[in-house]
Amino acid sequence: MKRRNLLKLCTAAGLGFASPVGERYLVKAEENRTESPPYEGPYYIVFNASGGWDTTYLMDPKGVNNINRLYQQGDILTQGNIRFAPNAKQITAGLSNEDFFSKYTNELLVFNGLDYSVNNHSPCSRYMATGKLDSLEYPTFAALIAACNGSDTPLAFLTFGQYSATGNLVPLSRVPYLSSLKRLANADGVDGSPHTFYSDDFVRDRIETALMAQRAAQVSEPRLPRLQRAQSMLYAAQFNSKALNRITPYIPKSQGKGRLPSQVDIALASFKAGVCVSANLSIGQFDSHANNDVDQMKLIPELLAGVDYLARKAEELNLRDKLVIVIQSEMGRTPTYNKGNGKDHWSVGSIMFMGAGIKGNRVIGATDDKQFLVPINPKSLAIDQQQGVRVRPEHIHAALREFAGISKHSFSMKFPLDIPAGERLEKFWG
């Protein structure tokens, strides 16, 4: 009974046990009554620097026109083909740019000069997450890839904040702590224990048999569509609880310290168990309208340390070669300082990618010495001031869909990006 009550609460809370669209999954649960096979990748992680990062202190350095106050043009560093701002002397915690690019340049694809088109948080967050500025219906890329690749997995789309719309394609799951994940993985255990149960094995078997019989009776009786759907979702939640047991061996004994490591631990345990496709990770406070340099020198190293933590932990779990990582923010910071030593919203920025299938040590696009974007030729990806295109989030999302092999999927077709054929980015991934 406790198990059933927990599952009901989880379903009501939207913890991702039941799909609002996944009729295919509900049919599978009805017919097979066996747990779904593990999802084996690839796995997608989106890091969100919420609030708007200062790219001139990261992968798009500017040492002219007083755009920054911490380094000069001659201080800009280069690792491989990637230029970056020096910050090792300005930080007290986290991972410096020097260490980050030294470790990951060969895996990194940097795009500079992304046109956000607007500079307000809400529309920018939606635009970067979905590739669609003028609609509230579109799913984020993380939700879309989860729906296309594994909508029948229990925690297909994990989110820890920032814009997380699903387009009604897949449930979103919020699991804030390892203790929460432990309880979900062991719904029959006392306080999530995999060893101490509320009831004996034969009792749980009797409960399962009774649930199946109850469900069979409900299916055979006429029901209003809304009631029938609610009952199906509850049954799917009960069905999913068995698959969630697979997480238990991969839950770390202690949660990583910091905002991103704690999110990474939950995502990686879910990936390793094969119950998750994608995760939307987020840290905030990048909106540095006052004391820009101080804030960015705290936050950028924290973000990079989180990416590094993911890479190292994924290596330990033998998942590194199955990860696709997106590192982004919803806007940039102005090339000028305000009276509070801060920088305001800027509608030009950058994005980084790394992981399986992405050729690294590459920089595409650019901004000029005043931090305005420079158009590029979508075929050659070279700078083209005269006839190039201004790359916007929909161009990036179209490239992501093609990279992931879902551009022709029915779910993607339901949410078209409407990019002219001549503007599609070719060979973007190398």
C-alpha positions as CSV (number, residue, x, y, z in Angstrom):
1,M,0.0,0.0,0.0
2,K,2.8,2.4,0.8
3,R,4.4,1.7,-2.5
4,R,1.2,2.4,-4.4
5,N,0.7,5.6,-2.4
6,L,4.3,6.7,-3.3
7,L,3.7,6.0,-6.9
8,K,0.5,8.0,-6.9
9,L,2.2,10.9,-5.4
10,C,5.1,10.7,-7.8
11,T,2.7,10.7,-10.7
12,A,0.8,13.7,-9.4
13,A,4.0,15.5,-8.9
14,G,5.1,15.0,-12.5
15,L,8.2,13.0,-11.7
16,G,8.2,11.5,-15.2
17,F,6.8,8.1,-14.5
18,A,4.0,8.5,-17.0
19,S,3.9,10.0,-20.4
20,P,1.3,12.6,-21.4
21,V,1.7,11.4,-25.0
22,G,3.3,8.0,-24.9
23,E,0.4,5.9,-26.0
24,R,2.9,3.5,-27.5
25,Y,4.5,3.1,-24.1
26,L,1.1,2.5,-22.4
27,V,0.3,-0.2,-24.9
28,K,3.7,-1.8,-24.2
29,A,3.0,-1.7,-20.5
30,E,-0.4,-3.2,-21.0
31,E,0.8,-6.0,-23.3
32,N,4.2,-7.0,-22.1
33,R,4.0,-6.3,-18.3
34,T,7.8,-6.5,-18.2
35,E,10.2,-3.7,-17.6
36,S,11.5,-1.8,-20.6
37,P,15.1,-2.6,-21.8
38,P,17.8,-0.2,-20.8
39,Y,18.5,2.8,-23.1
40,E,22.1,2.5,-24.2
41,G,22.9,6.0,-25.6
42,P,23.9,8.4,-26.8
43,Y,23.1,10.6,-23.9
44,Y,22.6,14.3,-24.1
45,I,23.6,16.9,-21.5
46,V,22.8,20.7,-21.8
47,F,24.6,23.0,-19.5
48,N,22.8,26.4,-19.0
49,A,24.7,29.4,-17.6
50,S,21.5,31.1,-16.6
51,G,21.4,34.9,-16.7
52,G,23.8,35.6,-19.5
53,W,27.5,34.9,-19.5
54,D,30.3,37.2,-20.5
55,T,31.9,35.4,-23.4
56,T,34.8,37.9,-23.5
57,Y,36.0,36.2,-20.3
58,L,35.7,32.8,-21.9
59,M,35.9,31.6,-25.5
60,D,35.5,35.0,-27.3
61,P,38.2,37.2,-25.8
62,K,38.4,40.9,-26.5
63,G,41.4,43.0,-25.4
64,V,40.5,46.2,-27.1
65,N,38.0,49.1,-26.8
66,N,37.8,48.7,-23.0
67,I,35.5,45.7,-23.4
68,N,37.1,44.1,-20.4
69,R,39.2,45.3,-17.5
70,L,41.1,42.2,-16.5
71,Y,43.5,41.6,-19.5
72,Q,44.9,43.2,-22.6
73,Q,45.1,42.1,-26.2
74,G,48.5,40.7,-25.7
75,D,47.4,38.5,-22.8
76,I,44.9,36.5,-24.8
77,L,45.8,32.8,-24.9
78,T,45.6,30.1,-27.5
79,Q,45.2,26.4,-27.2
80,G,45.2,24.7,-30.6
81,N,42.8,26.7,-32.7
82,I,40.8,28.1,-29.8
83,R,41.6,31.6,-28.4
84,F,40.4,32.2,-24.8
85,A,40.7,34.8,-22.0
86,P,43.2,34.3,-19.3
87,N,41.7,34.1,-15.8
88,A,43.8,31.8,-13.6
89,K,45.1,34.9,-11.7
90,Q,41.6,36.2,-11.1
91,I,39.8,33.2,-9.7
92,T,39.8,31.6,-6.2
93,A,37.8,28.5,-6.9
94,G,36.6,26.3,-9.7
95,L,38.5,25.5,-13.0
96,S,40.4,28.2,-14.8
97,N,40.1,28.8,-18.5
98,E,43.8,27.8,-18.8
99,D,43.2,24.4,-17.3
100,F,39.9,23.8,-19.0
101,F,41.1,24.5,-22.6
102,S,44.3,22.6,-21.9
103,K,42.3,19.5,-21.1
104,Y,39.4,19.8,-23.6
105,T,40.4,21.8,-26.7
106,N,40.8,18.7,-28.8
107,E,37.2,17.9,-28.0
108,L,35.6,21.3,-28.2
109,L,33.7,23.0,-31.0
110,V,33.2,26.7,-30.3
111,F,30.7,28.9,-32.2
112,N,31.1,32.6,-31.7
113,G,28.7,35.3,-33.0
114,L,25.3,33.7,-32.3
115,D,22.4,36.1,-32.9
116,Y,19.9,35.9,-30.0
117,S,17.8,38.5,-31.7
118,V,16.3,39.8,-28.4
119,N,17.8,40.5,-25.0
120,N,15.2,39.7,-22.5
121,H,15.6,36.6,-20.3
122,S,12.3,34.8,-20.9
123,P,12.2,34.9,-24.7
124,C,16.0,34.3,-24.9
125,S,15.8,31.3,-22.7
126,R,13.0,29.8,-24.7
127,Y,14.8,30.6,-28.0
128,M,18.1,29.0,-27.0
129,A,16.3,25.9,-25.6
130,T,13.9,25.3,-28.5
131,G,15.2,27.1,-31.5
132,K,11.9,28.9,-31.8
133,L,11.4,32.5,-30.6
134,D,7.7,33.1,-31.3
135,S,6.1,30.0,-29.9
136,L,5.4,28.6,-26.4
137,E,4.6,25.2,-27.8
138,Y,8.0,24.0,-28.9
139,P,10.0,21.5,-26.9
140,T,13.5,22.0,-25.8
141,F,16.1,20.1,-27.7
142,A,16.8,17.9,-24.6
143,A,13.0,17.0,-24.4
144,L,12.8,16.4,-28.2
145,I,15.7,14.0,-28.3
146,A,14.3,12.2,-25.3
147,A,11.0,11.8,-26.9
148,C,12.5,10.6,-30.2
149,N,15.1,8.2,-28.7
150,G,13.5,6.9,-25.6
151,S,10.1,8.1,-24.6
152,D,9.4,4.8,-22.9
153,T,12.3,5.2,-20.5
154,P,11.2,6.1,-16.9
155,L,13.2,9.3,-16.6
156,A,13.6,10.1,-20.3
157,F,14.1,13.9,-19.8
158,L,15.7,15.1,-16.5
159,T,15.7,18.8,-15.9
160,F,17.2,20.9,-13.1
161,G,15.9,24.3,-14.1
162,Q,16.0,26.9,-16.9
163,Y,13.4,26.6,-19.7
164,S,12.2,23.0,-19.9
165,A,9.1,22.8,-22.1
166,T,8.3,19.4,-23.5
167,G,5.9,20.1,-26.3
168,N,3.7,17.4,-24.7
169,L,6.0,14.8,-26.2
170,V,7.6,13.3,-23.1
171,P,7.3,13.8,-19.3
172,L,9.8,16.0,-17.6
173,S,11.4,14.6,-14.4
174,R,12.7,16.7,-11.5
175,V,14.9,14.8,-9.1
176,P,16.7,17.4,-6.9
177,Y,18.7,15.2,-4.6
178,L,20.4,11.8,-4.6
179,S,18.2,10.9,-1.7
180,S,15.2,11.6,-3.9
181,L,16.6,9.3,-6.6
182,K,17.3,6.6,-4.1
183,R,13.7,6.6,-3.0
184,L,12.4,6.5,-6.5
185,A,14.7,3.6,-7.4
186,N,13.6,1.7,-4.4
187,A,9.9,2.5,-3.9
188,D,9.3,-0.7,-2.0
189,G,12.1,-0.1,0.4
190,V,11.9,1.7,3.8
191,D,13.3,5.2,3.2
192,G,14.6,4.0,-0.2
193,S,16.6,1.1,1.2
194,P,17.4,-1.6,-1.3
195,H,17.6,-4.1,1.6
196,T,14.7,-3.4,4.0
197,F,11.3,-3.6,2.5
198,Y,7.8,-2.6,3.7
199,S,6.6,-6.1,2.8
200,D,7.8,-9.6,2.0
201,D,8.4,-10.8,-1.5
202,F,5.3,-12.9,-1.7
203,V,3.2,-9.9,-0.5
204,R,4.7,-7.7,-3.3
205,D,4.0,-10.4,-5.8
206,R,0.4,-10.6,-4.7
207,I,0.1,-6.8,-5.0
208,E,1.5,-6.9,-8.5
209,T,-1.0,-9.7,-9.5
210,A,-3.8,-7.7,-8.0
211,L,-2.8,-4.6,-9.8
212,M,-2.7,-6.4,-13.1
213,A,-6.1,-7.9,-12.5
214,Q,-7.5,-4.5,-11.5
215,R,-6.0,-2.9,-14.5
216,A,-7.5,-5.6,-16.8
217,A,-10.9,-5.0,-15.3
218,Q,-10.6,-1.3,-15.8
219,V,-9.6,-1.6,-19.4
220,S,-12.6,-3.8,-20.1
221,E,-15.1,-1.3,-18.6
222,P,-16.2,1.9,-20.4
223,R,-14.5,5.0,-19.0
224,L,-14.5,8.7,-19.7
225,P,-11.3,9.5,-21.7
226,R,-9.9,11.7,-19.0
227,L,-10.4,9.0,-16.3
228,Q,-9.1,6.3,-18.6
229,R,-6.0,8.2,-19.3
230,A,-5.3,9.0,-15.6
231,Q,-5.7,5.3,-14.8
232,S,-3.3,4.4,-17.7
233,M,-0.8,6.9,-16.4
234,L,-0.9,5.4,-12.9
235,Y,-0.4,1.9,-14.3
236,A,2.6,3.2,-16.3
237,A,4.0,4.6,-13.1
238,Q,3.7,1.3,-11.4
239,F,5.2,-0.5,-14.4
240,N,8.1,2.0,-14.5
241,S,9.1,1.4,-10.9
242,K,10.7,-1.9,-11.7
243,A,13.0,-0.3,-14.3
244,L,14.0,2.3,-11.8
245,N,15.4,-0.3,-9.6
246,R,18.3,-0.5,-12.1
247,I,19.6,2.9,-10.8
248,T,20.5,1.6,-7.3
249,P,24.0,0.2,-8.0
250,Y,25.0,3.5,-9.6
251,I,23.9,6.0,-7.0
252,P,27.0,7.5,-5.4
253,K,27.3,7.1,-1.6
254,S,27.7,10.9,-1.3
255,Q,26.5,13.7,-3.5
256,G,29.1,15.8,-5.3
257,K,29.7,19.2,-3.7
258,G,28.4,22.2,-5.6
259,R,25.4,23.0,-7.7
260,L,26.5,21.2,-10.9
261,P,28.2,18.1,-9.5
262,S,25.0,17.2,-7.6
263,Q,23.0,17.5,-10.9
264,V,25.7,15.5,-12.7
265,D,25.6,12.6,-10.2
266,I,21.8,12.2,-10.7
267,A,22.0,12.4,-14.5
268,L,24.9,10.0,-14.8
269,A,23.4,7.4,-12.5
270,S,20.2,7.6,-14.6
271,F,22.2,7.3,-17.8
272,K,24.2,4.3,-16.6
273,A,21.0,2.6,-15.5
274,G,19.5,3.1,-19.0
275,V,16.5,5.0,-17.7
276,C,17.3,8.5,-19.1
277,V,18.1,10.0,-22.5
278,S,18.8,13.6,-21.7
279,A,19.4,16.1,-18.9
280,N,19.0,19.8,-18.7
281,L,21.5,21.2,-16.1
282,S,21.6,24.8,-14.9
283,I,23.4,27.2,-12.6
284,G,22.2,30.8,-12.3
285,Q,23.4,34.2,-11.2
286,F,25.2,35.1,-14.4
287,D,23.1,38.2,-14.8
288,S,25.9,40.5,-13.7
289,H,24.4,44.0,-14.0
290,A,26.6,45.0,-11.1
291,N,30.3,44.0,-10.5
292,N,30.4,42.0,-13.7
293,D,34.1,41.0,-13.5
294,V,33.8,39.8,-9.9
295,D,30.7,37.8,-10.6
296,Q,31.9,36.3,-13.8
297,M,35.2,35.2,-12.3
298,K,33.2,33.2,-9.7
299,L,30.7,31.7,-12.1
300,I,32.6,30.8,-15.2
301,P,35.1,28.7,-13.2
302,E,32.2,27.0,-11.4
303,L,30.6,26.2,-14.8
304,L,33.8,24.8,-16.3
305,A,34.4,22.8,-13.1
306,G,31.0,21.3,-13.6
307,V,31.7,20.3,-17.1
308,D,35.0,18.8,-16.0
309,Y,33.3,16.9,-13.2
310,L,30.9,15.4,-15.8
311,A,33.7,14.3,-18.1
312,R,35.7,12.7,-15.3
313,K,32.7,10.9,-13.7
314,A,31.5,9.8,-17.1
315,E,34.9,8.3,-17.7
316,E,34.7,6.3,-14.5
317,L,31.3,4.9,-15.6
318,N,32.5,4.2,-19.1
319,L,29.9,6.6,-20.5
320,R,32.3,9.3,-21.8
321,D,32.2,8.1,-25.4
322,K,28.4,8.1,-25.4
323,L,27.9,11.7,-24.2
324,V,27.0,14.7,-26.3
325,I,27.5,18.0,-24.3
326,V,26.0,21.4,-25.1
327,I,27.3,24.4,-23.1
328,Q,25.2,27.6,-23.5
329,S,23.7,30.7,-22.0
330,E,20.6,32.6,-23.1
331,M,22.5,35.9,-23.8
332,G,25.8,37.7,-23.6
333,R,27.0,40.8,-21.8
334,T,27.4,44.2,-23.3
335,P,30.8,45.4,-24.6
336,T,30.6,48.4,-22.2
337,Y,30.3,48.7,-18.5
338,N,27.5,50.5,-16.7
339,K,27.8,52.9,-13.7
340,G,27.7,49.9,-11.3
341,N,30.8,48.2,-13.0
342,G,28.3,45.7,-14.4
343,K,27.4,44.7,-17.9
344,D,23.8,44.6,-19.2
345,H,22.1,42.3,-21.7
346,W,23.6,41.7,-25.1
347,S,22.0,39.9,-28.0
348,V,25.2,38.4,-29.3
349,G,26.9,35.4,-27.7
350,S,28.6,32.0,-28.1
351,I,28.0,28.3,-27.6
352,M,30.2,25.3,-27.1
353,F,29.9,21.6,-27.9
354,M,31.8,18.5,-27.2
355,G,31.3,14.7,-27.2
356,A,30.7,11.7,-29.3
357,G,30.7,12.5,-33.1
358,I,31.9,16.1,-32.7
359,K,35.2,17.1,-34.2
360,G,37.0,19.3,-31.7
361,N,39.7,21.9,-31.8
362,R,37.5,24.1,-34.0
363,V,36.1,27.6,-33.9
364,I,33.3,28.6,-36.2
365,G,32.0,32.2,-36.5
366,A,33.3,35.4,-34.9
367,T,32.5,38.8,-33.4
368,D,34.3,42.0,-34.4
369,D,36.3,44.3,-32.2
370,K,33.1,46.0,-31.0
371,Q,31.5,42.6,-30.2
372,F,29.0,42.6,-33.0
373,L,28.6,39.3,-34.8
374,V,30.1,38.6,-38.2
375,P,28.0,36.6,-40.8
376,I,29.2,33.3,-42.1
377,N,28.8,31.3,-45.3
378,P,26.6,28.3,-44.3
379,K,28.3,26.0,-46.8
380,S,31.9,26.7,-46.1
381,L,31.3,28.1,-42.5
382,A,33.9,30.8,-43.3
383,I,33.4,34.5,-42.5
384,D,31.4,36.2,-45.2
385,Q,30.6,39.9,-44.4
386,Q,28.8,40.5,-47.6
387,Q,26.6,37.5,-48.4
388,G,26.8,35.4,-45.2
389,V,23.9,34.6,-42.8
390,R,23.4,35.7,-39.3
391,V,23.4,32.4,-37.4
392,R,20.5,32.3,-34.9
393,P,19.4,29.5,-32.5
394,E,17.2,27.9,-35.1
395,H,20.2,27.3,-37.3
396,I,22.0,25.6,-34.3
397,H,18.9,23.5,-33.5
398,A,18.5,22.4,-37.0
399,A,22.1,21.3,-37.0
400,L,21.6,19.5,-33.7
401,R,18.6,17.6,-35.0
402,E,20.5,16.5,-38.1
403,F,23.5,15.5,-35.9
404,A,21.2,13.4,-33.6
405,G,19.5,11.8,-36.6
406,I,16.0,13.1,-35.6
407,S,15.4,15.8,-38.2
408,K,12.9,13.6,-40.1
409,H,11.3,12.1,-37.0
410,S,7.6,12.7,-36.8
411,F,8.1,14.6,-33.5
412,S,10.6,17.0,-35.1
413,M,8.4,17.4,-38.1
414,K,5.6,18.5,-35.8
415,F,7.8,21.4,-34.7
416,P,9.5,22.7,-37.8
417,L,12.2,25.3,-37.7
418,D,11.5,26.7,-41.1
419,I,15.1,27.5,-42.2
420,P,15.6,28.3,-45.9
421,A,17.5,25.5,-47.6
422,G,20.4,27.8,-48.5
423,E,20.9,28.7,-44.8
424,R,21.4,25.2,-43.4
425,L,24.8,24.9,-41.8
426,E,26.8,22.2,-43.6
427,K,29.5,20.0,-42.1
428,F,29.0,21.9,-38.9
429,W,30.1,19.0,-36.8
430,G,33.2,18.3,-38.8
